[in-house]
Amino acid sequence: MELMSSMMQKIALLEQKVKSQAQEIQLKARKVAELEKKVKILQKGNGLSYADSLESNRREELEVMCLQLQNQVWEMERFLNDYGLIWVGERKEQLEELKSLKKQENQPAGALWKPGDSTVSNYPINFDLILENLKDLNVLAGEGVSQIEHTAGGARLRQPEAISLTFYQNGIIMFNGPFRSYDEPSTQQFLQDIVDGYFPSELQSRYPEGIPFQVTDKRDVFFRERQLSENFPGQGQVVGHLRSSEVKETSEVPGPKLSLEQFLNKLPKSLVRDAKVIDIRRPIKETLQGSDGTRSSEVILVETPSIGTMKERLKVAEQDQPPASNISTLRIKSETGEQTYIVKMLFTETIGDLRQHLAQSRGGERQPYEIISTFPQRVYTDNTMTLQECGLIPNASLLLREKIPSAQEGQGRR
């Protein structure tokens, strides 16, 4: 067995030597072929004129350079083959697309857009290619594939979080801001990475394994950044550009609006530093609400005639009058969930009266809304029905929901 193992080792060494010698023979054969071509060129150039000799020398230099580049490409392919890789190169469709863009813009071969240019108008951004590459990056990042997340009681499946990315006419917004113009070098580098098919380099340290993008296309909207002070009121006009009425403008940053409680729930309750437990949520809540720790009327008691009647009965409670039994207490949560209205009304009052009381407390109806109940789920649209007919006695919990206009209403308004 020892003899067999030693023989196998020697055979492996001999195979490696044979392989290396075969490669050397190939290299030497190529060099011999190059030298033979040079000899032929020299033999042909002996009987040529001075101009022809210069042209032949130039041709010889180009041939030598071409051979060197071919040899270099061959070595690179051999290196990649050792690691099981194959060089593919540029696709024919991309090369033809670049050529057509150069012809349209009448640009020289080297005048391509690169990060750091003052404007992006010299080279148009291929948004179709960017959106297509973002879809491929989302697939690589595991979009739609649930991941196992270990919890205290076991494990659960969790969808990977996505980064919100909104494209505007003059820039982009990632996460919840800030706005980034296409003229900024960082934005140009971000887009160029996506065009090249790579995950953006500025996010690689934060998300080394990648993360999906939730893309919103608003390229027909011009984003106007909010400024602290305006020197000139109104909007300016530029000669040769579209009027402001023809281009949509917005200054609202996309993304969900978090309430105070939702924001605090995203923070840790406490941290341990230097053997001390530091409370996190309470100081931030006091800072956002104010030093006294109270917000501007989270729970609002709506003044109604029934409230006045109850106050009068409390004053004459010494006369042993029976308490009021025909008053309903409604607890109504606003559209955003930040305010809760406590409304006391008579059983005989209607839904229309409820809307009037809410309008007085809210400073008028800013936008149309619906009054709904969760259990049983019902929408109260008839303003003539009383609380007793709706079953909202002696107490009930309701919600306010923004009313979505129907298609018929939209056509009628037009």
C-alpha positions as CSV (number, residue, x, y, z in Angstrom):
1,M,0.0,0.0,0.0
2,E,2.9,2.4,0.8
3,L,4.4,1.6,-2.6
4,M,1.1,2.2,-4.3
5,S,0.6,5.6,-2.5
6,S,4.1,6.7,-3.4
7,M,3.6,5.8,-7.1
8,M,0.3,7.7,-7.2
9,Q,2.0,10.8,-5.8
10,K,4.8,10.5,-8.4
11,I,2.2,10.1,-11.2
12,A,0.3,13.2,-10.0
13,L,3.5,15.2,-10.0
14,L,4.3,14.0,-13.5
15,E,0.9,14.9,-14.7
16,Q,1.3,18.5,-13.3
17,K,4.7,18.7,-15.1
18,V,3.2,17.5,-18.3
19,K,0.4,20.1,-18.0
20,S,2.8,23.0,-17.3
21,Q,5.1,21.9,-20.1
22,A,2.2,21.8,-22.5
23,Q,1.3,25.3,-21.6
24,E,4.9,26.4,-22.1
25,I,4.9,24.8,-25.5
26,Q,1.7,26.7,-26.4
27,L,3.3,30.0,-25.4
28,K,6.5,29.2,-27.3
29,A,4.5,28.3,-30.4
30,R,2.7,31.6,-30.2
31,K,6.0,33.5,-29.9
32,V,7.4,31.6,-32.8
33,A,4.4,32.4,-34.9
34,E,4.7,36.1,-33.9
35,L,8.4,36.1,-34.9
36,E,7.7,34.5,-38.2
37,K,5.1,37.2,-39.0
38,K,7.6,39.9,-38.1
39,V,10.2,38.3,-40.4
40,K,7.7,38.3,-43.3
41,I,6.8,41.9,-42.6
42,L,10.5,42.9,-42.6
43,Q,11.1,41.0,-45.8
44,K,8.2,42.8,-47.5
45,G,9.3,46.2,-46.2
46,N,12.8,46.1,-47.7
47,G,11.6,47.1,-51.2
48,L,9.1,49.8,-50.1
49,S,9.3,53.6,-50.1
50,Y,9.7,55.8,-47.0
51,A,6.0,56.5,-46.7
52,D,5.2,52.8,-47.2
53,S,7.8,51.9,-44.6
54,L,6.2,54.2,-42.1
55,E,2.8,52.7,-42.7
56,S,4.2,49.2,-42.5
57,N,5.9,50.1,-39.2
58,R,2.6,51.5,-37.9
59,R,0.9,48.3,-39.0
60,E,3.6,46.3,-37.3
61,E,3.1,48.2,-34.0
62,L,-0.6,47.6,-34.2
63,E,-0.2,43.9,-34.9
64,V,2.2,43.6,-32.0
65,M,-0.2,45.5,-29.7
66,C,-3.1,43.2,-30.9
67,L,-1.0,40.1,-30.2
68,Q,-0.2,41.4,-26.8
69,L,-3.8,42.1,-26.0
70,Q,-4.8,38.7,-27.3
71,N,-2.2,37.0,-25.1
72,Q,-3.4,39.0,-22.1
73,V,-7.0,38.0,-22.8
74,W,-6.0,34.4,-23.1
75,E,-4.2,34.6,-19.8
76,M,-7.2,36.2,-18.1
77,E,-9.5,33.5,-19.5
78,R,-7.2,30.8,-18.3
79,F,-7.1,32.4,-14.8
80,L,-10.9,32.6,-14.7
81,N,-11.2,29.0,-15.9
82,D,-9.0,27.8,-12.9
83,Y,-11.8,29.2,-10.6
84,G,-14.7,27.9,-12.8
85,L,-15.6,31.3,-14.1
86,I,-16.4,32.3,-17.7
87,W,-16.0,35.8,-19.1
88,V,-19.2,36.9,-20.9
89,G,-18.6,40.5,-21.8
90,E,-21.1,43.2,-22.8
91,R,-24.3,42.1,-24.4
92,K,-24.9,43.0,-28.0
93,E,-28.2,44.8,-27.1
94,Q,-26.4,47.1,-24.6
95,L,-23.7,48.0,-27.1
96,E,-26.3,48.9,-29.8
97,E,-28.3,51.0,-27.3
98,L,-25.1,52.9,-26.3
99,K,-24.3,53.6,-30.0
100,S,-27.8,54.8,-30.8
101,L,-27.7,57.2,-27.7
102,K,-24.4,58.6,-28.9
103,K,-25.8,59.2,-32.4
104,Q,-28.9,61.0,-31.0
105,E,-26.9,63.2,-28.7
106,N,-24.1,63.8,-31.2
107,Q,-21.5,63.0,-28.6
108,P,-18.0,61.8,-29.0
109,A,-17.1,58.2,-28.1
110,G,-15.7,59.1,-24.7
111,A,-18.3,61.6,-23.6
112,L,-20.4,59.4,-21.3
113,W,-22.1,60.5,-18.2
114,K,-20.1,59.8,-15.1
115,P,-20.5,60.6,-11.4
116,G,-19.5,64.1,-10.6
117,D,-20.7,65.8,-13.7
118,S,-22.4,69.2,-13.1
119,T,-25.6,68.2,-14.9
120,V,-27.2,65.0,-16.1
121,S,-28.7,66.5,-19.2
122,N,-25.5,65.7,-21.2
123,Y,-26.3,62.0,-21.0
124,P,-29.9,60.9,-20.4
125,I,-30.6,58.5,-17.5
126,N,-32.0,55.2,-18.7
127,F,-34.8,54.8,-16.2
128,D,-36.1,51.7,-17.9
129,L,-32.8,49.9,-17.4
130,I,-32.7,51.1,-13.7
131,L,-36.2,49.8,-13.0
132,E,-35.3,46.5,-14.6
133,N,-32.1,46.1,-12.7
134,L,-33.9,47.0,-9.5
135,K,-36.3,44.1,-10.1
136,D,-33.3,41.7,-10.5
137,L,-31.7,43.1,-7.3
138,N,-34.9,42.5,-5.4
139,V,-35.0,38.9,-6.5
140,L,-31.4,38.4,-5.4
141,A,-32.2,40.1,-2.0
142,G,-35.0,37.6,-1.4
143,E,-38.1,39.6,-2.2
144,G,-41.2,37.5,-1.4
145,V,-39.2,34.8,0.3
146,S,-40.0,34.4,4.0
147,Q,-37.1,34.1,6.5
148,I,-37.0,32.3,9.8
149,E,-36.8,34.7,12.7
150,H,-36.1,33.3,16.2
151,T,-38.3,34.7,19.0
152,A,-38.4,34.1,22.7
153,G,-41.2,31.5,22.4
154,G,-39.8,29.8,19.3
155,A,-39.6,31.0,15.7
156,R,-41.8,32.7,13.0
157,L,-41.6,33.5,9.3
158,R,-40.9,37.1,8.5
159,Q,-40.9,38.9,5.1
160,P,-37.7,40.9,4.5
161,E,-38.1,44.7,5.0
162,A,-37.9,46.9,1.9
163,I,-36.3,50.3,1.4
164,S,-38.7,52.9,-0.1
165,L,-37.3,54.6,-3.2
166,T,-39.2,57.3,-5.0
167,F,-38.2,58.7,-8.4
168,Y,-39.2,62.3,-9.1
169,Q,-38.6,64.5,-12.2
170,N,-35.6,66.2,-10.6
171,G,-34.3,63.7,-8.0
172,I,-35.0,60.8,-5.7
173,I,-36.0,60.2,-2.1
174,M,-34.8,57.1,-0.2
175,F,-36.2,56.0,3.1
176,N,-38.1,59.0,4.5
177,G,-35.8,61.7,3.1
178,P,-34.0,63.9,2.5
179,F,-34.5,64.8,-1.1
180,R,-31.5,64.1,-3.4
181,S,-31.2,65.9,-6.7
182,Y,-29.9,64.2,-9.9
183,D,-27.1,66.8,-10.0
184,E,-25.5,65.6,-6.7
185,P,-22.5,63.3,-7.2
186,S,-23.8,60.8,-4.6
187,T,-27.1,60.4,-6.4
188,Q,-25.3,59.9,-9.7
189,Q,-23.0,57.3,-8.2
190,F,-26.1,55.6,-6.7
191,L,-27.8,55.4,-10.1
192,Q,-24.7,54.4,-11.9
193,D,-24.2,51.4,-9.5
194,I,-27.8,50.3,-10.3
195,V,-27.2,50.8,-14.1
196,D,-24.1,48.6,-13.8
197,G,-26.2,45.9,-12.1
198,Y,-24.7,46.2,-8.6
199,F,-26.2,46.9,-5.2
200,P,-25.6,50.6,-4.4
201,S,-22.2,50.9,-2.7
202,E,-23.4,53.5,-0.1
203,L,-25.8,50.8,1.3
204,Q,-23.4,47.8,1.3
205,S,-21.9,48.5,4.7
206,R,-25.4,48.8,6.2
207,Y,-26.9,45.9,4.3
208,P,-24.1,43.5,3.4
209,E,-26.5,40.8,2.2
210,G,-28.7,43.2,0.2
211,I,-32.3,44.4,0.8
212,P,-35.3,44.8,-1.6
213,F,-36.4,48.2,-2.8
214,Q,-40.0,49.4,-2.8
215,V,-40.0,51.6,-5.9
216,T,-42.5,54.4,-6.6
217,D,-42.4,56.1,-10.0
218,K,-43.4,59.8,-9.8
219,R,-41.2,61.1,-12.7
220,D,-44.2,63.3,-13.8
221,V,-44.0,65.2,-10.5
222,F,-41.5,68.0,-9.8
223,F,-40.3,67.9,-6.1
224,R,-39.9,71.4,-4.6
225,E,-37.8,71.4,-1.4
226,R,-39.3,73.2,1.6
227,Q,-37.3,76.4,2.6
228,L,-37.3,78.1,5.9
229,S,-37.7,81.6,4.3
230,E,-38.7,82.8,0.9
231,N,-37.2,86.0,-0.4
232,F,-39.7,86.3,-3.3
233,P,-43.4,85.2,-3.1
234,G,-44.9,83.2,-6.0
235,Q,-43.3,81.0,-8.6
236,G,-40.8,82.0,-11.2
237,Q,-40.8,81.3,-14.9
238,V,-38.0,80.2,-17.2
239,V,-37.9,81.0,-20.9
240,G,-38.3,77.8,-23.0
241,H,-39.6,75.6,-20.1
242,L,-43.0,74.4,-19.2
243,R,-45.2,76.5,-17.1
244,S,-45.8,75.6,-13.5
245,S,-49.4,74.8,-14.2
246,E,-48.3,72.1,-16.7
247,V,-46.0,70.3,-14.4
248,K,-47.1,68.8,-11.1
249,E,-45.2,69.9,-8.0
250,T,-45.1,68.5,-4.5
251,S,-43.1,69.1,-1.3
252,E,-44.5,66.2,0.7
253,V,-42.0,63.4,1.5
254,P,-43.5,60.0,0.8
255,G,-43.9,57.4,3.4
256,P,-46.3,56.5,6.3
257,K,-46.8,59.2,9.0
258,L,-46.1,57.7,12.5
259,S,-48.0,58.9,15.5
260,L,-46.2,59.5,18.8
261,E,-47.1,56.1,20.2
262,Q,-46.1,54.3,17.1
263,F,-42.7,56.2,17.1
264,L,-42.1,55.4,20.8
265,N,-43.0,51.7,20.2
266,K,-40.1,51.5,17.7
267,L,-37.6,52.6,20.4
268,P,-36.2,50.3,23.1
269,K,-37.7,50.6,26.5
270,S,-34.4,50.9,28.3
271,L,-30.6,50.5,27.9
272,V,-28.0,49.3,30.4
273,R,-24.9,51.5,30.5
274,D,-22.2,51.4,33.2
275,A,-24.4,49.1,35.3
276,K,-27.2,51.6,35.2
277,V,-30.7,51.2,33.6
278,I,-31.5,54.2,31.4
279,D,-35.1,54.8,30.4
280,I,-35.4,55.7,26.8
281,R,-39.1,56.2,25.9
282,R,-40.2,58.5,28.8
283,P,-37.7,61.3,28.3
284,I,-38.3,61.4,24.6
285,K,-42.0,61.4,25.1
286,E,-41.7,64.3,27.6
287,T,-39.5,66.2,25.1
288,L,-42.0,65.8,22.2
289,Q,-45.1,66.5,24.3
290,G,-43.6,69.3,26.5
291,S,-42.2,69.7,29.9
292,D,-45.6,69.0,31.6
293,G,-45.9,65.7,29.7
294,T,-49.3,66.4,28.2
295,R,-50.2,66.7,24.6
296,S,-52.7,69.0,23.0
297,S,-56.0,67.2,24.0
298,E,-55.5,63.5,23.2
299,V,-58.9,62.8,24.9
300,I,-61.4,65.6,24.1
301,L,-64.7,66.0,25.8
302,V,-67.1,67.5,23.3
303,E,-69.5,70.1,24.7
304,T,-73.1,69.2,23.9
305,P,-76.4,70.3,25.4
306,S,-76.5,66.9,27.3
307,I,-73.3,67.9,29.1
308,G,-75.0,71.1,30.3
309,T,-78.0,69.2,31.5
310,M,-75.9,66.8,33.4
311,K,-74.0,69.6,35.1
312,E,-77.3,71.2,36.2
313,R,-78.5,67.9,37.6
314,L,-75.3,67.5,39.5
315,K,-75.9,70.9,41.1
316,V,-79.4,70.0,42.3
317,A,-78.4,66.4,43.3
318,E,-79.3,67.2,46.9
319,Q,-83.0,67.2,45.9
320,D,-82.7,63.4,45.3
321,Q,-83.7,63.6,41.6
322,P,-83.2,60.3,39.7
323,P,-80.2,60.3,37.4
324,A,-80.6,60.7,33.6
325,S,-81.1,57.4,31.9
326,N,-81.7,58.6,28.3
327,I,-78.1,59.8,27.7
328,S,-75.7,57.8,25.5
329,T,-71.9,58.1,25.9
330,L,-69.9,57.7,22.6
331,R,-66.2,57.2,22.4
332,I,-65.0,58.2,18.9
333,K,-61.4,57.9,17.6
334,S,-60.2,60.3,14.9
335,E,-58.9,59.3,11.4
336,T,-55.3,59.3,12.6
337,G,-56.0,57.7,15.9
338,E,-54.3,60.6,17.8
339,Q,-57.5,62.1,19.2
340,T,-60.4,60.4,21.0
341,Y,-63.6,62.4,21.4
342,I,-66.0,61.7,24.3
343,V,-69.6,62.7,23.2
344,K,-72.7,62.5,25.4
345,M,-76.0,62.8,23.6
346,L,-79.6,62.0,24.1
347,F,-81.1,58.8,22.6
348,T,-83.3,60.9,20.4
349,E,-80.5,62.9,18.8
350,T,-79.5,62.0,15.2
351,I,-76.3,61.2,13.4
352,G,-76.5,64.6,11.8
353,D,-76.4,66.2,15.3
354,L,-73.3,64.1,16.1
355,R,-71.6,65.4,13.0
356,Q,-72.4,69.0,14.1
357,H,-70.9,68.4,17.5
358,L,-67.8,67.0,16.0
359,A,-67.5,69.9,13.6
360,Q,-67.7,72.4,16.4
361,S,-65.0,70.6,18.4
362,R,-62.7,70.0,15.4
363,G,-63.0,73.5,14.0
364,G,-65.1,72.6,11.0
365,E,-65.1,69.6,8.7
366,R,-61.8,69.8,7.0
367,Q,-62.5,66.8,4.7
368,P,-65.3,64.3,4.3
369,Y,-65.3,61.3,6.6
370,E,-67.4,58.3,7.5
371,I,-68.6,57.2,10.9
372,I,-68.2,53.4,11.4
373,S,-68.4,50.9,14.2
374,T,-66.1,47.9,14.3
375,F,-68.4,45.3,16.0
376,P,-70.8,44.9,14.4
377,Q,-69.1,46.5,11.4
378,R,-71.4,49.2,10.0
379,V,-71.2,52.6,8.3
380,Y,-73.7,55.3,9.5
381,T,-74.5,57.4,6.5
382,D,-78.2,58.4,7.2
383,N,-78.0,61.7,9.1
384,T,-81.7,61.4,10.1
385,M,-81.5,58.2,12.1
386,T,-81.4,58.6,15.9
387,L,-78.8,57.0,18.2
388,Q,-81.5,54.7,19.5
389,E,-82.4,53.5,16.0
390,C,-78.7,52.9,15.2
391,G,-78.2,50.9,18.4
392,L,-75.7,53.3,19.9
393,I,-77.1,53.2,23.4
394,P,-76.3,53.5,26.3
395,N,-72.6,53.7,25.1
396,A,-70.7,52.8,22.0
397,S,-67.2,53.0,20.4
398,L,-66.9,54.5,17.0
399,L,-64.2,55.3,14.4
400,L,-63.8,58.1,11.9
401,R,-62.5,57.1,8.5
402,E,-61.6,59.3,5.5
403,K,-64.3,59.0,2.8
404,I,-63.0,57.9,-0.6
405,P,-64.9,59.6,-3.4
406,S,-66.6,57.2,-5.8
407,A,-66.2,57.1,-9.5
408,Q,-69.6,58.7,-10.1
409,E,-68.9,61.5,-7.7
410,G,-65.6,62.2,-9.5
411,Q,-67.3,62.4,-12.9
412,G,-70.0,64.7,-11.5
413,R,-67.4,67.1,-10.1
414,R,-65.6,67.3,-13.4
